[in-house]
Amino acid sequence: MMPFFTTGWLPDGAVYGSFVLAWAAHFLAAHAYGALGRLSAGRRKTGSKAEAGSVPPVSVIIPAHDATESLRRNLPAILEQDYAGFEVIVVVDDTTSDATGDLLKTLELRYPHLRHTILPPGSRHVSRSRLALSVGIKSAAHDWLLLTEAAYRPDSPLWLATMARHFHPGTQMVLGYANRMRDGGRASRGIIFHDLFQQVHYLPWAAAHRAYRCNPAHVAYRKSLFMGHNGFAGDVRLNGGAVEILVNRHSRKDNTEVALEAEARLTRTDDEPVRTWRMEGEAYLETRRHFVHTSGYRLAYGLRQASVCLFGLATLAAVAWALWRGHWICAAAVVLLFVLLSVCKTVWFNRSARAVGEKPYHVPVLLWRESGTLLRDFRTWVGYHARPRSRFYRKAF
């Protein structure tokens, strides 16, 4: 056994010192995993300011394209909300090839607060998603809008009421949590974790600073704010990211709320193909080029992700070095610190997961999913840069 402090102390100090620094950096970064849980717990303890005041009327806007089955499955849960004074507007793309229009006509006989409109044809330079949202928003009778998608269904009949309790005079937008159904498939579990992981980061950021991004299927937004900023002016040809750009550009610390109550959750009910989900990730990378005030969030998120890699590499290097040099106590200490931090960040992450109604994760599963998120982000980045930019824009001709 080679003495620790008498021979080779310079490389020893570099290896173990690097591990300690990486451990401390990742400890500070991983503490953010619990921000969503701490925010939710703080509101429950002190009482949310969403409890006061009367709730205003709401217009729910749902763009639909070949969405008959999704609407048949999810629309009744929206139409039967326990809420007085709301309307539901479904904007049907004129290129829809299924029986969406017939279904909506049938439902309108049962639900007088449901109406639908047909997206006009002939738009060549404006993305269909932006045109659908613009038509729905301009036809809305109320100032408060809830923008969602046909594939999503509220988990509770109090969804509208819960979201509306955040509609204060100074509030311009409210962001909600949404994720997919837990169907048990491996790919589905990975997508659920990835979407949860992203929202664990950007929802607390929106509450503490200003919204960087949002889940586009779950946003409340004022019509007056949309009209006052000329809607989607400036990015009309971009195919995706319509709602996210609205939120990013017009969010301020004093005009944005985050709804974390379990009753406010939305769930995606269809079986979205993994390939489609990956394409959405690539489209997001193009969308964020149109964001403003991005440096703070992207720096914080990038440092957290980098700390995962550095901590893993530093741990492997320290353990391998200690075993090679015969420093058994150091090896045990490194492993102990690794386990300690892994347990801590699992506890923090599960606190946030439970706050939005997700199941908790065991330590090995969280570490595996966390590593998988890094790989998915890298694969998405590679796929995005391999695509021509024209793929993300509406062609003029």
DAKAWO-V131075 format. One record per residue. N is the residue number from 0. RES is the residue in one letter. PHI is phi in degrees with one decimal (999 if undefined). D_LAST is the distance of its C-alpha to the last C-alpha in Angstrom with 2 decimals. Layout:
n=N res=RES phi=PHI d_last=D_LAST
n=N res=RES phi=PHI d_last=D_LAST
This chain:
n=0 res=M phi=999 d_last=74.90
n=1 res=M phi=-87.4 d_last=73.84
n=2 res=P phi=-56.9 d_last=74.79
n=3 res=F phi=-70.1 d_last=71.84
n=4 res=F phi=-99.5 d_last=73.04
n=5 res=T phi=-109.6 d_last=75.07
n=6 res=T phi=-131.9 d_last=72.86
n=7 res=G phi=67.3 d_last=69.17
n=8 res=W phi=-70.0 d_last=68.77
n=9 res=L phi=-65.0 d_last=65.99
n=10 res=P phi=-64.5 d_last=63.52
n=11 res=D phi=-59.9 d_last=64.75
n=12 res=G phi=-64.7 d_last=64.02
n=13 res=A phi=-65.2 d_last=60.54
n=14 res=V phi=-67.3 d_last=59.57
n=15 res=Y phi=-71.4 d_last=61.10
n=16 res=G phi=-65.1 d_last=60.11
n=17 res=S phi=-63.6 d_last=56.47
n=18 res=F phi=-63.6 d_last=56.66
n=19 res=V phi=-62.8 d_last=58.21
n=20 res=L phi=-64.7 d_last=55.56
n=21 res=A phi=-64.6 d_last=52.74
n=22 res=W phi=-62.4 d_last=54.51
n=23 res=A phi=-64.0 d_last=54.86
n=24 res=A phi=-64.1 d_last=51.24
n=25 res=H phi=-72.1 d_last=49.97
n=26 res=F phi=-59.8 d_last=52.49
n=27 res=L phi=-66.5 d_last=51.11
n=28 res=A phi=-68.9 d_last=47.48
n=29 res=A phi=-69.5 d_last=48.20
n=30 res=H phi=-60.3 d_last=49.98
n=31 res=A phi=-67.5 d_last=46.55
n=32 res=Y phi=-59.8 d_last=46.11
n=33 res=G phi=-95.5 d_last=48.49
n=34 res=A phi=-61.4 d_last=46.96
n=35 res=L phi=-65.5 d_last=45.32
n=36 res=G phi=-65.9 d_last=48.64
n=37 res=R phi=-66.3 d_last=50.62
n=38 res=L phi=-63.6 d_last=48.38
n=39 res=S phi=-65.2 d_last=48.80
n=40 res=A phi=-65.1 d_last=52.55
n=41 res=G phi=-64.0 d_last=53.02
n=42 res=R phi=-68.9 d_last=51.48
n=43 res=R phi=-66.6 d_last=53.72
n=44 res=K phi=-74.2 d_last=56.75
n=45 res=T phi=-92.5 d_last=56.32
n=46 res=G phi=91.8 d_last=54.55
n=47 res=S phi=-72.2 d_last=50.91
n=48 res=K phi=-70.0 d_last=50.27
n=49 res=A phi=-74.9 d_last=47.97
n=50 res=E phi=-78.6 d_last=51.13
n=51 res=A phi=-95.5 d_last=51.75
n=52 res=G phi=91.2 d_last=50.30
n=53 res=S phi=-85.0 d_last=48.90
n=54 res=V phi=-95.7 d_last=45.53
n=55 res=P phi=-87.7 d_last=42.88
n=56 res=P phi=-67.6 d_last=40.67
n=57 res=V phi=-134.5 d_last=37.42
n=58 res=S phi=-112.0 d_last=34.02
n=59 res=V phi=-95.5 d_last=32.56
n=60 res=I phi=-108.4 d_last=28.74
n=61 res=I phi=-131.9 d_last=27.33
n=62 res=P phi=-70.9 d_last=23.65
n=63 res=A phi=-141.9 d_last=23.66
n=64 res=H phi=-139.8 d_last=21.44
n=65 res=D phi=49.5 d_last=23.48
n=66 res=A phi=-120.1 d_last=26.46
n=67 res=T phi=-57.9 d_last=29.23
n=68 res=E phi=-67.3 d_last=31.77
n=69 res=S phi=-63.5 d_last=31.19
n=70 res=L phi=-66.8 d_last=31.64
n=71 res=R phi=-61.7 d_last=34.65
n=72 res=R phi=-81.4 d_last=36.18
n=73 res=N phi=-111.5 d_last=35.51
n=74 res=L phi=-62.2 d_last=34.96
n=75 res=P phi=-57.3 d_last=38.66
n=76 res=A phi=-65.9 d_last=39.75
n=77 res=I phi=-82.7 d_last=37.69
n=78 res=L phi=-66.5 d_last=38.75
n=79 res=E phi=-99.6 d_last=42.40
n=80 res=Q phi=-63.9 d_last=42.65
n=81 res=D phi=-82.3 d_last=46.01
n=82 res=Y phi=-156.7 d_last=44.73
n=83 res=A phi=-94.4 d_last=45.32
n=84 res=G phi=82.6 d_last=42.59
n=85 res=F phi=-143.5 d_last=39.16
n=86 res=E phi=-126.9 d_last=36.16
n=87 res=V phi=-122.8 d_last=33.44
n=88 res=I phi=-116.8 d_last=29.91
n=89 res=V phi=-105.3 d_last=27.58
n=90 res=V phi=-101.6 d_last=23.92
n=91 res=V phi=-97.1 d_last=22.59
n=92 res=D phi=-66.8 d_last=18.95
n=93 res=D phi=-67.6 d_last=18.27
n=94 res=T phi=-87.8 d_last=16.96
n=95 res=T phi=-58.8 d_last=20.45
n=96 res=S phi=-103.9 d_last=22.22
n=97 res=D phi=-100.5 d_last=25.73
n=98 res=A phi=-96.9 d_last=28.43
n=99 res=T phi=-60.4 d_last=27.62
n=100 res=G phi=-61.1 d_last=27.89
n=101 res=D phi=-65.0 d_last=31.22
n=102 res=L phi=-62.1 d_last=32.61
n=103 res=L phi=-67.3 d_last=31.87
n=104 res=K phi=-62.7 d_last=33.48
n=105 res=T phi=-67.4 d_last=36.52
n=106 res=L phi=-67.6 d_last=36.80
n=107 res=E phi=-65.8 d_last=36.49
n=108 res=L phi=-70.6 d_last=39.70
n=109 res=R phi=-91.4 d_last=41.51
n=110 res=Y phi=-123.2 d_last=39.96
n=111 res=P phi=-66.3 d_last=39.76
n=112 res=H phi=-89.2 d_last=38.12
n=113 res=L phi=-103.8 d_last=35.02
n=114 res=R phi=-147.1 d_last=32.11
n=115 res=H phi=-133.6 d_last=28.52
n=116 res=T phi=-135.2 d_last=25.43
n=117 res=I phi=-100.0 d_last=22.24
n=118 res=L phi=-68.2 d_last=18.90
n=119 res=P phi=-66.5 d_last=17.10
n=120 res=P phi=-80.0 d_last=14.01
n=121 res=G phi=93.2 d_last=10.85
n=122 res=S phi=-82.0 d_last=10.02
n=123 res=R phi=-104.8 d_last=6.42
n=124 res=H phi=-105.9 d_last=7.73
n=125 res=V phi=-111.3 d_last=11.15
n=126 res=S phi=-62.5 d_last=12.53
n=127 res=R phi=-65.8 d_last=14.26
n=128 res=S phi=-65.5 d_last=17.55
n=129 res=R phi=-68.3 d_last=17.70
n=130 res=L phi=-64.9 d_last=16.86
n=131 res=A phi=-63.3 d_last=19.56
n=132 res=L phi=-65.5 d_last=22.05
n=133 res=S phi=-62.3 d_last=21.54
n=134 res=V phi=-62.4 d_last=22.19
n=135 res=G phi=-64.6 d_last=25.17
n=136 res=I phi=-66.0 d_last=26.62
n=137 res=K phi=-67.9 d_last=26.48
n=138 res=S phi=-89.4 d_last=28.16
n=139 res=A phi=-68.4 d_last=30.82
n=140 res=A phi=-86.6 d_last=34.33
n=141 res=H phi=-118.9 d_last=35.76
n=142 res=D phi=-74.2 d_last=35.32
n=143 res=W phi=-84.7 d_last=35.63
n=144 res=L phi=-116.0 d_last=32.69
n=145 res=L phi=-116.4 d_last=32.78
n=146 res=L phi=-94.6 d_last=29.38
n=147 res=T phi=-142.1 d_last=29.56
n=148 res=E phi=-130.4 d_last=27.85
n=149 res=A phi=-64.1 d_last=28.75
n=150 res=A phi=-78.4 d_last=30.15
n=151 res=Y phi=-109.3 d_last=32.81
n=152 res=R phi=-134.4 d_last=36.19
n=153 res=P phi=-68.7 d_last=38.88
n=154 res=D phi=-78.0 d_last=42.08
n=155 res=S phi=-138.4 d_last=44.26
n=156 res=P phi=-69.6 d_last=44.61
n=157 res=L phi=-101.6 d_last=45.23
n=158 res=W phi=-56.6 d_last=41.79
n=159 res=L phi=-61.7 d_last=40.82
n=160 res=A phi=-64.0 d_last=44.30
n=161 res=T phi=-68.3 d_last=44.36
n=162 res=M phi=-63.5 d_last=41.05
n=163 res=A phi=-69.1 d_last=42.09
n=164 res=R phi=-68.2 d_last=45.34
n=165 res=H phi=-95.3 d_last=43.36
n=166 res=F phi=-85.4 d_last=41.94
n=167 res=H phi=-99.6 d_last=44.15
n=168 res=P phi=-55.9 d_last=43.91
n=169 res=G phi=-88.9 d_last=42.72
n=170 res=T phi=-87.3 d_last=40.31
n=171 res=Q phi=-109.7 d_last=36.57
n=172 res=M phi=-153.5 d_last=35.35
n=173 res=V phi=-131.1 d_last=37.01
n=174 res=L phi=-101.0 d_last=35.87
n=175 res=G phi=-119.7 d_last=37.10
n=176 res=Y phi=-93.8 d_last=37.62
n=177 res=A phi=-148.8 d_last=35.82
n=178 res=N phi=-155.6 d_last=36.01
n=179 res=R phi=-96.1 d_last=36.01
n=180 res=M phi=-70.6 d_last=38.75
n=181 res=R phi=-90.3 d_last=41.44
n=182 res=D phi=-89.7 d_last=41.25
n=183 res=G phi=91.2 d_last=43.36
n=184 res=G phi=-72.8 d_last=40.94
n=185 res=R phi=-62.9 d_last=40.99
n=186 res=A phi=-63.7 d_last=37.24
n=187 res=S phi=-63.6 d_last=37.27
n=188 res=R phi=-63.7 d_last=40.20
n=189 res=G phi=-65.5 d_last=38.44
n=190 res=I phi=-66.7 d_last=35.35
n=191 res=I phi=-59.5 d_last=37.69
n=192 res=F phi=-64.6 d_last=39.59
n=193 res=H phi=-60.2 d_last=36.56
n=194 res=D phi=-67.6 d_last=35.15
n=195 res=L phi=-63.2 d_last=38.68
n=196 res=F phi=-58.7 d_last=39.20
n=197 res=Q phi=-65.2 d_last=36.14
n=198 res=Q phi=-73.4 d_last=37.19
n=199 res=V phi=-61.4 d_last=40.77
n=200 res=H phi=-89.2 d_last=39.55
n=201 res=Y phi=-87.6 d_last=36.99
n=202 res=L phi=-70.8 d_last=38.67
n=203 res=P phi=-62.3 d_last=41.96
n=204 res=W phi=-62.4 d_last=40.09
n=205 res=A phi=-64.5 d_last=38.44
n=206 res=A phi=-72.4 d_last=41.92
n=207 res=A phi=-92.9 d_last=43.60
n=208 res=H phi=-125.2 d_last=41.05
n=209 res=R phi=-154.9 d_last=37.58
n=210 res=A phi=-70.0 d_last=34.86
n=211 res=Y phi=-84.3 d_last=32.90
n=212 res=R phi=-151.3 d_last=30.83
n=213 res=C phi=-156.3 d_last=31.38
n=214 res=N phi=-85.4 d_last=30.88
n=215 res=P phi=-64.5 d_last=27.85
n=216 res=A phi=-89.2 d_last=29.49
n=217 res=H phi=-150.0 d_last=32.57
n=218 res=V phi=-138.9 d_last=32.26
n=219 res=A phi=-100.2 d_last=33.94
n=220 res=Y phi=-150.1 d_last=32.44
n=221 res=R phi=-80.5 d_last=33.40
n=222 res=K phi=-62.6 d_last=31.16
n=223 res=S phi=-63.2 d_last=32.70
n=224 res=L phi=-69.0 d_last=31.62
n=225 res=F phi=-61.6 d_last=27.99
n=226 res=M phi=-70.5 d_last=28.05
n=227 res=G phi=-67.9 d_last=30.09
n=228 res=H phi=-108.9 d_last=27.54
n=229 res=N phi=58.5 d_last=24.52
n=230 res=G phi=58.2 d_last=23.25
n=231 res=F phi=-99.5 d_last=20.36
n=232 res=A phi=-56.3 d_last=19.82
n=233 res=G phi=106.5 d_last=19.00
n=234 res=D phi=-143.6 d_last=17.15
n=235 res=V phi=-68.2 d_last=14.72
n=236 res=R phi=-88.4 d_last=11.92
n=237 res=L phi=-68.6 d_last=14.64
n=238 res=N phi=-68.2 d_last=14.77
n=239 res=G phi=-110.5 d_last=18.57
n=240 res=G phi=74.7 d_last=21.64
n=241 res=A phi=-59.6 d_last=21.26
n=242 res=V phi=-70.9 d_last=24.97
n=243 res=E phi=-62.9 d_last=26.25
n=244 res=I phi=-68.3 d_last=24.78
n=245 res=L phi=-57.3 d_last=26.27
n=246 res=V phi=-66.1 d_last=29.58
n=247 res=N phi=-61.4 d_last=29.63
n=248 res=R phi=-74.3 d_last=28.92
n=249 res=H phi=-113.8 d_last=31.29
n=250 res=S phi=-78.4 d_last=34.07
n=251 res=R phi=-133.3 d_last=37.49
n=252 res=K phi=-60.3 d_last=40.78
n=253 res=D phi=-94.7 d_last=42.23
n=254 res=N phi=-122.7 d_last=39.35
n=255 res=T phi=-122.3 d_last=38.47
n=256 res=E phi=-116.5 d_last=40.49
n=257 res=V phi=-124.9 d_last=40.47
n=258 res=A phi=-96.6 d_last=41.69
n=259 res=L phi=-111.9 d_last=43.62
n=260 res=E phi=-63.0 d_last=45.73
n=261 res=A phi=-61.0 d_last=45.76
n=262 res=E phi=-70.7 d_last=44.96
n=263 res=A phi=-92.9 d_last=41.66
n=264 res=R phi=-75.4 d_last=40.22
n=265 res=L phi=-113.6 d_last=37.19
n=266 res=T phi=-126.5 d_last=36.91
n=267 res=R phi=-78.9 d_last=33.97
n=268 res=T phi=-103.9 d_last=35.23
n=269 res=D phi=-90.6 d_last=32.77
n=270 res=D phi=-93.3 d_last=32.95
n=271 res=E phi=-68.9 d_last=29.85
n=272 res=P phi=-61.8 d_last=29.31
n=273 res=V phi=-59.6 d_last=30.19
n=274 res=R phi=-61.9 d_last=27.01
n=275 res=T phi=-63.8 d_last=24.96
n=276 res=W phi=-62.9 d_last=27.33
n=277 res=R phi=-65.7 d_last=26.91
n=278 res=M phi=-65.0 d_last=23.13
n=279 res=E phi=-64.0 d_last=23.73
n=280 res=G phi=-63.7 d_last=26.08
n=281 res=E phi=-65.8 d_last=23.59
n=282 res=A phi=-63.5 d_last=21.07
n=283 res=Y phi=-62.5 d_last=24.03
n=284 res=L phi=-63.3 d_last=24.59
n=285 res=E phi=-75.1 d_last=21.18
n=286 res=T phi=-61.4 d_last=21.89
n=287 res=R phi=-67.8 d_last=25.27
n=288 res=R phi=-66.6 d_last=23.89
n=289 res=H phi=-97.5 d_last=23.07
n=290 res=F phi=-73.4 d_last=26.61
n=291 res=V phi=-122.9 d_last=29.43
n=292 res=H phi=53.0 d_last=33.15
n=293 res=T phi=-101.7 d_last=32.70
n=294 res=S phi=-62.6 d_last=35.45
n=295 res=G phi=-63.1 d_last=38.34
n=296 res=Y phi=-66.9 d_last=36.99
n=297 res=R phi=-65.4 d_last=35.38
n=298 res=L phi=-66.4 d_last=38.64
n=299 res=A phi=-63.1 d_last=40.76
n=300 res=Y phi=-65.9 d_last=38.73
n=301 res=G phi=-63.2 d_last=38.58
n=302 res=L phi=-66.0 d_last=42.33
n=303 res=R phi=-64.6 d_last=43.07
n=304 res=Q phi=-66.9 d_last=41.13
n=305 res=A phi=-64.3 d_last=42.74
n=306 res=S phi=-66.0 d_last=46.13
n=307 res=V phi=-62.6 d_last=45.69
n=308 res=C phi=-63.5 d_last=45.25
n=309 res=L phi=-63.6 d_last=48.03
n=310 res=F phi=-65.4 d_last=50.41
n=311 res=G phi=-64.1 d_last=49.93
n=312 res=L phi=-66.6 d_last=50.44
n=313 res=A phi=-64.9 d_last=53.37
n=314 res=T phi=-66.4 d_last=55.01
n=315 res=L phi=-61.2 d_last=54.79
n=316 res=A phi=-65.2 d_last=56.10
n=317 res=A phi=-67.2 d_last=58.94
n=318 res=V phi=-66.1 d_last=60.08
n=319 res=A phi=-62.6 d_last=59.99
n=320 res=W phi=-64.7 d_last=61.86
n=321 res=A phi=-63.6 d_last=64.45
n=322 res=L phi=-68.3 d_last=65.14
n=323 res=W phi=-65.7 d_last=65.42
n=324 res=R phi=-85.1 d_last=67.80
n=325 res=G phi=77.7 d_last=69.72
n=326 res=H phi=-89.4 d_last=68.99
n=327 res=W phi=-66.8 d_last=69.23
n=328 res=I phi=-67.5 d_last=69.53
n=329 res=C phi=-64.6 d_last=66.42
n=330 res=A phi=-61.1 d_last=64.50
n=331 res=A phi=-65.1 d_last=65.62
n=332 res=A phi=-66.0 d_last=64.72
n=333 res=V phi=-62.6 d_last=61.17
n=334 res=V phi=-63.4 d_last=60.68
n=335 res=L phi=-62.6 d_last=62.18
n=336 res=L phi=-65.8 d_last=59.90
n=337 res=F phi=-62.6 d_last=56.86
n=338 res=V phi=-64.2 d_last=57.93
n=339 res=L phi=-59.4 d_last=58.75
n=340 res=L phi=-68.1 d_last=55.34
n=341 res=S phi=-62.5 d_last=53.58
n=342 res=V phi=-66.0 d_last=55.59
n=343 res=C phi=-60.2 d_last=54.98
n=344 res=K phi=-72.1 d_last=51.21
n=345 res=T phi=-67.2 d_last=51.20
n=346 res=V phi=-61.7 d_last=53.27
n=347 res=W phi=-63.4 d_last=50.98
n=348 res=F phi=-64.5 d_last=47.80
n=349 res=N phi=-66.4 d_last=49.40
n=350 res=R phi=-63.0 d_last=50.41
n=351 res=S phi=-71.0 d_last=46.79
n=352 res=A phi=-62.3 d_last=45.76
n=353 res=R phi=-64.2 d_last=48.46
n=354 res=A phi=-61.7 d_last=47.44
n=355 res=V phi=-110.4 d_last=44.11
n=356 res=G phi=84.4 d_last=45.60
n=357 res=E phi=-94.8 d_last=44.90
n=358 res=K phi=-73.7 d_last=47.59
n=359 res=P phi=-73.8 d_last=49.41
n=360 res=Y phi=-115.7 d_last=49.19
n=361 res=H phi=-76.1 d_last=52.11
n=362 res=V phi=-56.6 d_last=52.52
n=363 res=P phi=-61.8 d_last=51.53
n=364 res=V phi=-66.6 d_last=48.48
n=365 res=L phi=-61.9 d_last=47.29
n=366 res=L phi=-62.6 d_last=47.80
n=367 res=W phi=-65.7 d_last=45.90
n=368 res=R phi=-67.3 d_last=42.96
n=369 res=E phi=-62.1 d_last=42.95
n=370 res=S phi=-64.5 d_last=42.73
n=371 res=G phi=-62.5 d_last=39.99
n=372 res=T phi=-63.9 d_last=37.92
n=373 res=L phi=-61.3 d_last=38.19
n=374 res=L phi=-65.6 d_last=37.05
n=375 res=R phi=-64.6 d_last=34.09
n=376 res=D phi=-61.8 d_last=32.97
n=377 res=F phi=-66.9 d_last=33.32
n=378 res=R phi=-63.4 d_last=31.45
n=379 res=T phi=-63.8 d_last=28.57
n=380 res=W phi=-62.3 d_last=28.57
n=381 res=V phi=-64.4 d_last=28.55
n=382 res=G phi=-62.1 d_last=25.74
n=383 res=Y phi=-63.1 d_last=23.59
n=384 res=H phi=-73.6 d_last=24.23
n=385 res=A phi=-84.7 d_last=23.55
n=386 res=R phi=-91.3 d_last=19.93
n=387 res=P phi=-70.9 d_last=17.05
n=388 res=R phi=-59.5 d_last=16.08
n=389 res=S phi=-62.9 d_last=12.36
n=390 res=R phi=-63.8 d_last=13.73
n=391 res=F phi=-96.3 d_last=14.77
n=392 res=Y phi=-127.4 d_last=11.70
n=393 res=R phi=-73.2 d_last=8.89
n=394 res=K phi=-77.1 d_last=5.51
n=395 res=A phi=-72.3 d_last=3.81
n=396 res=F phi=-136.3 d_last=0.00
